[in-house]
Amino acid sequence: MTDNDCVEFLQMVLPRLGLRWPGFRKVRRLVCKRLNRRLHELHVPDLAAYRNYLELHPDIG
């Protein structure tokens, strides 16, 4: 996952969570690192697959 991929993902999902991008801009590297760890835990290959996963499991995240 590239930094740009992560930023695009965050900018898409944060509003759905009631959060704003400016609050995550400075900590994005840490958030992206944790997001990458989550992808590995779930054995999900990329952010597109993770978006699908989240749609199928909205209560889990």
Residue pairs with C-beta under 8 A, 6 or more apart in sequence:
1 32
1 35
1 36
1 39
1 46
1 47
3 28
3 29
3 32
5 46
5 47
6 28
6 31
6 32
6 35
6 36
6 47
7 28
7 32
8 47
9 35
9 47
9 50
9 51
10 21
10 24
10 28
10 31
10 32
11 21
12 51
13 51
13 54
14 20
14 21
14 24
24 31
35 47
35 50
38 50
39 45
39 46
39 47
39 50
42 50
42 53
44 50
44 53
54 61
